[in-house]
Amino acid sequence: MNLNELSSAKTINILSSFISSAPYGIIAIDVDGNIIISNKLTVQYLNLNCDYKEITKKHILECVREIPVIEQKLRLCLSKERKAFNVEAIPLNGKYLSFRGRIIQNGFVITIENITRLKEMESANLNAMIEIQEQEQNRLAKEIHDGLGPLLSTVKLNLEAALSDLENDEKSSSVEKLQTAIQLIDSLATEMRSISHALMPAVLEDFGLVEALENLCAKINKTNKIHINFLNTGINDRFDRIIELGLYRICQELINNALKHSNATIINVQLIQRTDGVVLMVEDNGRGFDIQTVKEQQPGIGLKNIESRITAIGGEFYIDSSEGKGVTATVEIPNLEN
């Protein structure tokens, strides 16, 4: 074997090793549409009944015959009329697969990536968000039922009584009942504003996240049961409404957790602008907890709600705690556009 043959053999061995160890299925096709190389993941992902060294056009097209969007792309790739393509998240053989085709010198390469785990995570996050929405809707329904329903019924009773008095020419009595009805309507309006603010606090809607968090901390400080320090670093503009509401609710829940469980005397809330995004940090000097123990016992709905809200706005969540050392919860939201 001469030097050129030896070099060529080494190149083929390196290429074969790379294709075999790649974390996705690979099919290489020559200019005539013949499959010249593939790997074991291709066989696994496509659920083929053959060895990866024996894959043919027929094997490939047979396994995707009931999926026209990918069958058409692969049929073209296995002919001479090939074009680059991306087909994402195709359900096949109990998996979700993404297919990509790229033209290379003297041929074509198809890669197959298994994204089943990613789709499962997306589904879990969606289910969690739906659960949160349902809980919020149930809470709102209860607020309306318990708060507005009785007031409306009482207004109705007073108006009916006033009408009866008027029909009986008892004007003084009817005036009194009408005045009561007006007072109840005022209470009804106040109750409606309260529910509306619970959904989207007025200060958040009007002035933005920084002032809303300042206001939240100031209200809690007035109770004289705990002291909250709020620090804003570098945030001067507004964010998207969904981002602002998400961060506000997350901060509310983190503070609420500290108030309920930590026995803390001080909570520090920081909102920090960074070049790569925004950080919300809530830190307390309470009793803390063992993170591993909490994970094993499964976190409560409050923590799940926080994690789901953070996922929904594209963030990351970190908790640092140990028994007797307090809790530091950090939320990172990357690349926010004002």
DRENDO-1510 file (C-alpha; in Angstrom, 1 decimal, always signed):
<recs>
REC; n; res; u; v; w
REC; 1; MET; +0.0; +0.0; +0.0 .
REC; 2; ASN; +1.5; +3.4; -1.1 .
REC; 3; LEU; +1.4; +6.6; +0.9 .
REC; 4; ASN; -1.7; +7.9; -0.9 .
REC; 5; GLU; -3.6; +4.7; -0.3 .
REC; 6; LEU; -2.6; +4.7; +3.3 .
REC; 7; SER; -3.7; +8.3; +3.8 .
REC; 8; SER; -7.0; +7.6; +2.0 .
REC; 9; ALA; -7.6; +4.6; +4.3 .
REC; 10; LYS; -6.9; +6.6; +7.4 .
REC; 11; THR; -9.3; +9.3; +6.2 .
REC; 12; ILE; -12.0; +6.8; +5.6 .
REC; 13; ASN; -11.5; +5.2; +9.0 .
REC; 14; ILE; -11.7; +8.7; +10.7 .
REC; 15; LEU; -14.8; +9.5; +8.8 .
REC; 16; SER; -16.4; +6.2; +9.6 .
REC; 17; SER; -15.6; +6.6; +13.3 .
REC; 18; PHE; -17.1; +10.1; +13.3 .
REC; 19; ILE; -20.3; +9.0; +11.6 .
REC; 20; SER; -20.6; +6.0; +14.0 .
REC; 21; SER; -20.2; +8.1; +17.1 .
REC; 22; ALA; -22.4; +11.0; +16.0 .
REC; 23; PRO; -25.3; +11.8; +18.3 .
REC; 24; TYR; -27.8; +11.7; +15.4 .
REC; 25; GLY; -28.6; +9.5; +12.5 .
REC; 26; ILE; -26.6; +10.1; +9.3 .
REC; 27; ILE; -27.3; +9.0; +5.7 .
REC; 28; ALA; -24.7; +10.0; +3.0 .
REC; 29; ILE; -25.8; +9.8; -0.6 .
REC; 30; ASP; -23.7; +10.0; -3.7 .
REC; 31; VAL; -24.4; +12.0; -6.9 .
REC; 32; ASP; -26.4; +9.1; -8.3 .
REC; 33; GLY; -28.7; +8.9; -5.3 .
REC; 34; ASN; -27.1; +5.8; -3.9 .
REC; 35; ILE; -26.7; +5.4; -0.1 .
REC; 36; ILE; -23.0; +5.1; +0.5 .
REC; 37; ILE; -22.8; +5.2; +4.3 .
REC; 38; SER; -25.1; +5.4; +7.4 .
REC; 39; ASN; -24.9; +4.7; +11.1 .
REC; 40; LYS; -26.7; +2.6; +13.8 .
REC; 41; LEU; -28.8; +5.5; +15.0 .
REC; 42; THR; -30.4; +5.8; +11.6 .
REC; 43; VAL; -31.6; +2.2; +11.9 .
REC; 44; GLN; -32.7; +2.8; +15.5 .
REC; 45; TYR; -34.6; +6.0; +14.8 .
REC; 46; LEU; -36.3; +4.7; +11.7 .
REC; 47; ASN; -36.9; +1.3; +13.2 .
REC; 48; LEU; -35.4; -0.5; +10.2 .
REC; 49; ASN; -35.2; -4.3; +9.9 .
REC; 50; CYS; -31.7; -4.3; +8.5 .
REC; 51; ASP; -28.1; -3.7; +9.5 .
REC; 52; TYR; -26.9; -0.1; +9.1 .
REC; 53; LYS; -24.4; -1.1; +6.5 .
REC; 54; GLU; -27.2; -2.6; +4.3 .
REC; 55; ILE; -29.7; +0.3; +4.3 .
REC; 56; THR; -31.2; +0.9; +0.8 .
REC; 57; LYS; -33.6; +3.5; -0.8 .
REC; 58; LYS; -36.4; +1.0; -0.3 .
REC; 59; HIS; -35.8; +0.7; +3.4 .
REC; 60; ILE; -35.8; +4.5; +3.8 .
REC; 61; LEU; -38.9; +5.2; +1.7 .
REC; 62; GLU; -40.9; +2.3; +3.2 .
REC; 63; CYS; -40.6; +3.5; +6.8 .
REC; 64; VAL; -41.9; +7.1; +5.9 .
REC; 65; ARG; -44.5; +6.2; +3.3 .
REC; 66; GLU; -47.3; +7.3; +5.5 .
REC; 67; ILE; -45.8; +10.8; +6.2 .
REC; 68; PRO; -46.0; +12.7; +2.9 .
REC; 69; VAL; -44.1; +15.8; +4.1 .
REC; 70; ILE; -40.9; +13.8; +4.7 .
REC; 71; GLU; -41.5; +11.0; +2.2 .
REC; 72; GLN; -41.5; +13.6; -0.6 .
REC; 73; LYS; -38.3; +15.3; +0.7 .
REC; 74; LEU; -36.5; +12.0; +1.0 .
REC; 75; ARG; -37.6; +10.7; -2.4 .
REC; 76; LEU; -36.1; +13.8; -4.0 .
REC; 77; CYS; -32.9; +13.4; -2.0 .
REC; 78; LEU; -32.5; +9.8; -3.1 .
REC; 79; SER; -32.8; +11.0; -6.7 .
REC; 80; LYS; -30.8; +13.6; -8.6 .
REC; 81; GLU; -33.3; +16.4; -7.9 .
REC; 82; ARG; -32.2; +17.2; -4.4 .
REC; 83; LYS; -32.6; +20.4; -2.4 .
REC; 84; ALA; -31.6; +21.4; +1.1 .
REC; 85; PHE; -34.4; +21.0; +3.6 .
REC; 86; ASN; -35.4; +21.1; +7.3 .
REC; 87; VAL; -38.4; +19.2; +8.6 .
REC; 88; GLU; -38.9; +19.5; +12.4 .
REC; 89; ALA; -40.6; +17.3; +15.0 .
REC; 90; ILE; -42.1; +14.5; +12.8 .
REC; 91; PRO; -43.9; +11.8; +14.9 .
REC; 92; LEU; -42.5; +8.4; +13.8 .
REC; 93; ASN; -42.3; +5.1; +15.5 .
REC; 94; GLY; -43.2; +6.6; +18.9 .
REC; 95; LYS; -40.5; +9.3; +18.6 .
REC; 96; TYR; -40.3; +12.9; +17.4 .
REC; 97; LEU; -37.6; +13.2; +14.8 .
REC; 98; SER; -36.2; +16.2; +13.0 .
REC; 99; PHE; -34.8; +15.6; +9.4 .
REC; 100; ARG; -32.2; +17.9; +7.8 .
REC; 101; GLY; -30.8; +17.5; +4.3 .
REC; 102; ARG; -27.7; +19.3; +3.0 .
REC; 103; ILE; -25.9; +19.4; -0.3 .
REC; 104; ILE; -22.2; +18.5; -0.1 .
REC; 105; GLN; -19.5; +18.1; -2.7 .
REC; 106; ASN; -20.3; +15.1; -4.8 .
REC; 107; GLY; -23.4; +14.2; -2.8 .
REC; 108; PHE; -25.9; +14.8; -0.1 .
REC; 109; VAL; -26.2; +14.3; +3.6 .
REC; 110; ILE; -29.3; +13.6; +5.7 .
REC; 111; THR; -29.2; +13.9; +9.5 .
REC; 112; ILE; -31.9; +12.6; +11.8 .
REC; 113; GLU; -32.2; +14.0; +15.3 .
REC; 114; ASN; -34.3; +12.5; +18.1 .
REC; 115; ILE; -36.1; +15.4; +19.9 .
REC; 116; THR; -38.6; +13.3; +21.8 .
REC; 117; ARG; -37.3; +14.4; +25.2 .
REC; 118; LEU; -37.5; +18.1; +24.1 .
REC; 119; LYS; -41.1; +17.6; +23.0 .
REC; 120; GLU; -42.0; +15.9; +26.2 .
REC; 121; MET; -40.5; +18.8; +28.2 .
REC; 122; GLU; -42.5; +21.3; +26.1 .
REC; 123; SER; -45.7; +19.2; +26.7 .
REC; 124; ALA; -45.0; +19.1; +30.4 .
REC; 125; ASN; -44.4; +22.9; +30.5 .
REC; 126; LEU; -47.6; +23.5; +28.5 .
REC; 127; ASN; -49.6; +21.2; +30.9 .
REC; 128; ALA; -48.1; +23.1; +33.9 .
REC; 129; MET; -49.1; +26.4; +32.4 .
REC; 130; ILE; -52.6; +25.2; +31.7 .
REC; 131; GLU; -52.9; +24.0; +35.3 .
REC; 132; ILE; -51.8; +27.4; +36.5 .
REC; 133; GLN; -54.3; +29.1; +34.2 .
REC; 134; GLU; -57.1; +26.8; +35.4 .
REC; 135; GLN; -56.2; +27.5; +39.1 .
REC; 136; GLU; -56.2; +31.2; +38.3 .
REC; 137; GLN; -59.6; +30.9; +36.6 .
REC; 138; ASN; -61.0; +28.9; +39.5 .
REC; 139; ARG; -59.7; +31.5; +41.9 .
REC; 140; LEU; -61.2; +34.3; +39.9 .
REC; 141; ALA; -64.5; +32.4; +39.6 .
REC; 142; LYS; -64.5; +32.0; +43.4 .
REC; 143; GLU; -63.7; +35.7; +43.9 .
REC; 144; ILE; -66.6; +36.7; +41.6 .
REC; 145; HIS; -69.0; +34.2; +43.1 .
REC; 146; ASP; -68.2; +35.0; +46.7 .
REC; 147; GLY; -67.5; +38.7; +46.4 .
REC; 148; LEU; -69.7; +40.0; +43.6 .
REC; 149; GLY; -72.6; +37.5; +43.8 .
REC; 150; PRO; -73.9; +38.4; +47.2 .
REC; 151; LEU; -73.6; +42.2; +46.6 .
REC; 152; LEU; -75.6; +41.9; +43.3 .
REC; 153; SER; -78.3; +39.9; +45.1 .
REC; 154; THR; -78.5; +42.4; +47.9 .
REC; 155; VAL; -78.8; +45.3; +45.4 .
REC; 156; LYS; -81.6; +43.5; +43.6 .
REC; 157; LEU; -83.4; +42.9; +46.9 .
REC; 158; ASN; -83.2; +46.6; +47.8 .
REC; 159; LEU; -84.3; +47.8; +44.4 .
REC; 160; GLU; -87.3; +45.4; +44.5 .
REC; 161; ALA; -88.2; +46.6; +48.0 .
REC; 162; ALA; -87.9; +50.3; +46.9 .
REC; 163; LEU; -90.1; +49.6; +43.9 .
REC; 164; SER; -92.7; +47.9; +46.2 .
REC; 165; ASP; -92.6; +51.0; +48.5 .
REC; 166; LEU; -93.1; +53.3; +45.6 .
REC; 167; GLU; -96.1; +51.3; +44.4 .
REC; 168; ASN; -97.5; +51.6; +47.9 .
REC; 169; ASP; -96.8; +55.3; +48.0 .
REC; 170; GLU; -94.2; +54.9; +50.8 .
REC; 171; LYS; -91.7; +57.4; +49.4 .
REC; 172; SER; -89.5; +57.9; +52.5 .
REC; 173; SER; -88.9; +54.2; +52.9 .
REC; 174; SER; -88.2; +53.8; +49.2 .
REC; 175; VAL; -85.6; +56.6; +49.2 .
REC; 176; GLU; -83.8; +54.9; +52.1 .
REC; 177; LYS; -83.7; +51.6; +50.2 .
REC; 178; LEU; -82.5; +53.3; +47.0 .
REC; 179; GLN; -79.7; +55.0; +49.0 .
REC; 180; THR; -78.7; +51.6; +50.3 .
REC; 181; ALA; -78.7; +50.2; +46.8 .
REC; 182; ILE; -76.4; +53.0; +45.6 .
REC; 183; GLN; -74.0; +52.3; +48.5 .
REC; 184; LEU; -74.0; +48.6; +47.6 .
REC; 185; ILE; -73.2; +49.5; +43.9 .
REC; 186; ASP; -70.3; +51.5; +45.1 .
REC; 187; SER; -69.1; +48.5; +47.1 .
REC; 188; LEU; -69.6; +46.4; +44.0 .
REC; 189; ALA; -67.4; +48.7; +42.0 .
REC; 190; THR; -64.7; +48.6; +44.6 .
REC; 191; GLU; -64.8; +44.8; +44.7 .
REC; 192; MET; -64.5; +44.7; +40.9 .
REC; 193; ARG; -61.5; +47.0; +40.9 .
REC; 194; SER; -59.9; +44.8; +43.6 .
REC; 195; ILE; -60.4; +41.7; +41.4 .
REC; 196; SER; -59.1; +43.5; +38.4 .
REC; 197; HIS; -56.0; +44.7; +40.2 .
REC; 198; ALA; -55.4; +41.2; +41.4 .
REC; 199; LEU; -55.2; +40.1; +37.8 .
REC; 200; MET; -53.0; +43.0; +36.7 .
REC; 201; PRO; -52.0; +45.5; +39.5 .
REC; 202; ALA; -52.8; +49.1; +38.5 .
REC; 203; VAL; -49.3; +50.3; +39.5 .
REC; 204; LEU; -47.7; +47.7; +37.3 .
REC; 205; GLU; -50.0; +48.5; +34.3 .
REC; 206; ASP; -49.4; +52.3; +34.7 .
REC; 207; PHE; -45.8; +52.7; +35.9 .
REC; 208; GLY; -44.0; +49.4; +35.2 .
REC; 209; LEU; -42.2; +46.6; +37.0 .
REC; 210; VAL; -39.8; +48.7; +39.1 .
REC; 211; GLU; -42.4; +50.9; +40.7 .
REC; 212; ALA; -44.8; +47.9; +41.2 .
REC; 213; LEU; -42.1; +46.0; +43.1 .
REC; 214; GLU; -41.2; +49.1; +45.2 .
REC; 215; ASN; -44.9; +49.5; +46.0 .
REC; 216; LEU; -45.2; +45.8; +46.9 .
REC; 217; CYS; -42.3; +46.0; +49.3 .
REC; 218; ALA; -43.4; +49.2; +50.8 .
REC; 219; LYS; -46.9; +47.8; +51.6 .
REC; 220; ILE; -45.4; +44.7; +53.3 .
REC; 221; ASN; -43.0; +46.9; +55.3 .
REC; 222; LYS; -46.0; +48.9; +56.7 .
REC; 223; THR; -47.0; +45.7; +58.6 .
REC; 224; ASN; -43.9; +46.0; +60.7 .
REC; 225; LYS; -43.6; +42.2; +60.8 .
REC; 226; ILE; -40.6; +42.0; +58.4 .
REC; 227; HIS; -38.4; +44.5; +56.5 .
REC; 228; ILE; -37.9; +44.2; +52.8 .
REC; 229; ASN; -35.1; +46.1; +51.0 .
REC; 230; PHE; -35.6; +46.7; +47.3 .
REC; 231; LEU; -32.8; +47.6; +44.9 .
REC; 232; ASN; -33.1; +48.4; +41.2 .
REC; 233; THR; -29.8; +48.3; +39.3 .
REC; 234; GLY; -29.9; +49.8; +35.8 .
REC; 235; ILE; -33.5; +49.3; +34.8 .
REC; 236; ASN; -35.1; +52.5; +33.5 .
REC; 237; ASP; -37.4; +51.3; +30.7 .
REC; 238; ARG; -40.5; +49.1; +30.4 .
REC; 239; PHE; -40.6; +45.5; +29.3 .
REC; 240; ASP; -43.2; +43.5; +27.5 .
REC; 241; ARG; -46.4; +43.3; +29.5 .
REC; 242; ILE; -46.2; +39.5; +29.9 .
REC; 243; ILE; -42.6; +39.7; +31.1 .
REC; 244; GLU; -43.5; +42.4; +33.6 .
REC; 245; LEU; -46.5; +40.5; +35.0 .
REC; 246; GLY; -44.5; +37.2; +35.1 .
REC; 247; LEU; -41.6; +38.7; +37.1 .
REC; 248; TYR; -44.0; +40.6; +39.4 .
REC; 249; ARG; -46.0; +37.4; +40.2 .
REC; 250; ILE; -42.7; +35.4; +40.6 .
REC; 251; CYS; -41.4; +38.0; +43.1 .
REC; 252; GLN; -44.8; +38.0; +44.9 .
REC; 253; GLU; -44.6; +34.2; +45.3 .
REC; 254; LEU; -41.0; +34.2; +46.4 .
REC; 255; ILE; -41.7; +36.8; +49.1 .
REC; 256; ASN; -44.9; +35.0; +50.1 .
REC; 257; ASN; -42.8; +31.7; +50.5 .
REC; 258; ALA; -40.3; +33.6; +52.7 .
REC; 259; LEU; -43.1; +35.1; +54.8 .
REC; 260; LYS; -44.8; +31.8; +55.3 .
REC; 261; HIS; -41.9; +29.4; +55.8 .
REC; 262; SER; -38.6; +31.1; +56.6 .
REC; 263; ASN; -39.1; +33.0; +59.9 .
REC; 264; ALA; -36.9; +35.6; +58.3 .
REC; 265; THR; -36.6; +39.2; +59.6 .
REC; 266; ILE; -35.1; +40.7; +56.4 .
REC; 267; ILE; -35.8; +40.0; +52.7 .
REC; 268; ASN; -33.6; +41.6; +50.0 .
REC; 269; VAL; -35.2; +42.0; +46.5 .
REC; 270; GLN; -32.9; +43.0; +43.7 .
REC; 271; LEU; -33.8; +43.7; +40.1 .
REC; 272; ILE; -30.6; +43.9; +38.0 .
REC; 273; GLN; -30.1; +44.8; +34.3 .
REC; 274; ARG; -27.3; +42.9; +32.6 .
REC; 275; THR; -26.0; +43.0; +29.1 .
REC; 276; ASP; -27.4; +39.5; +28.5 .
REC; 277; GLY; -30.8; +40.0; +30.2 .
REC; 278; VAL; -32.4; +40.7; +33.5 .
REC; 279; VAL; -32.0; +39.1; +36.9 .
REC; 280; LEU; -34.5; +39.0; +39.8 .
REC; 281; MET; -33.0; +37.9; +43.1 .
REC; 282; VAL; -34.9; +37.4; +46.3 .
REC; 283; GLU; -32.8; +36.6; +49.4 .
REC; 284; ASP; -33.9; +36.1; +53.0 .
REC; 285; ASN; -32.1; +35.6; +56.3 .
REC; 286; GLY; -34.4; +32.8; +57.5 .
REC; 287; ARG; -33.9; +29.2; +58.5 .
REC; 288; GLY; -33.4; +27.9; +55.0 .
REC; 289; PHE; -33.9; +24.3; +54.0 .
REC; 290; ASP; -32.1; +21.3; +52.5 .
REC; 291; ILE; -32.7; +21.5; +48.8 .
REC; 292; GLN; -32.2; +17.8; +48.1 .
REC; 293; THR; -34.7; +16.9; +50.8 .
REC; 294; VAL; -37.3; +19.2; +49.3 .
REC; 295; LYS; -36.7; +17.7; +45.8 .
REC; 296; GLU; -37.2; +14.2; +47.1 .
REC; 297; GLN; -40.4; +15.2; +48.9 .
REC; 298; GLN; -41.6; +17.0; +45.8 .
REC; 299; PRO; -41.9; +20.8; +45.9 .
REC; 300; GLY; -45.3; +22.4; +46.7 .
REC; 301; ILE; -47.6; +24.1; +44.2 .
REC; 302; GLY; -46.1; +27.5; +44.9 .
REC; 303; LEU; -42.6; +26.5; +43.8 .
REC; 304; LYS; -44.1; +24.6; +40.8 .
REC; 305; ASN; -46.0; +27.8; +39.8 .
REC; 306; ILE; -42.8; +29.8; +40.0 .
REC; 307; GLU; -40.9; +27.3; +37.8 .
REC; 308; SER; -43.8; +27.2; +35.3 .
REC; 309; ARG; -44.0; +31.0; +35.1 .
REC; 310; ILE; -40.3; +31.3; +34.6 .
REC; 311; THR; -40.3; +28.6; +31.8 .
REC; 312; ALA; -43.2; +30.5; +30.2 .
REC; 313; ILE; -41.2; +33.7; +29.9 .
REC; 314; GLY; -38.0; +31.9; +28.8 .
REC; 315; GLY; -36.0; +32.1; +32.0 .
REC; 316; GLU; -33.9; +30.0; +34.3 .
REC; 317; PHE; -34.4; +29.5; +38.0 .
REC; 318; TYR; -31.8; +28.7; +40.7 .
REC; 319; ILE; -32.2; +28.2; +44.5 .
REC; 320; ASP; -29.3; +28.3; +46.9 .
REC; 321; SER; -30.1; +27.3; +50.5 .
REC; 322; SER; -29.1; +25.1; +53.4 .
REC; 323; GLU; -30.5; +24.7; +56.9 .
REC; 324; GLY; -29.9; +27.8; +59.0 .
REC; 325; LYS; -28.4; +29.8; +56.1 .
REC; 326; GLY; -31.5; +31.4; +54.5 .
REC; 327; VAL; -32.6; +31.2; +50.9 .
REC; 328; THR; -31.4; +32.9; +47.8 .
REC; 329; ALA; -33.7; +32.5; +44.8 .
REC; 330; THR; -32.4; +33.8; +41.4 .
REC; 331; VAL; -34.4; +34.2; +38.2 .
REC; 332; GLU; -32.5; +35.0; +35.0 .
REC; 333; ILE; -34.4; +36.2; +31.9 .
REC; 334; PRO; -32.1; +36.5; +28.9 .
REC; 335; ASN; -32.1; +39.1; +26.2 .
REC; 336; LEU; -35.2; +41.1; +27.1 .
REC; 337; GLU; -36.2; +43.7; +24.5 .
REC; 338; ASN; -37.6; +46.9; +26.0 .
</recs>
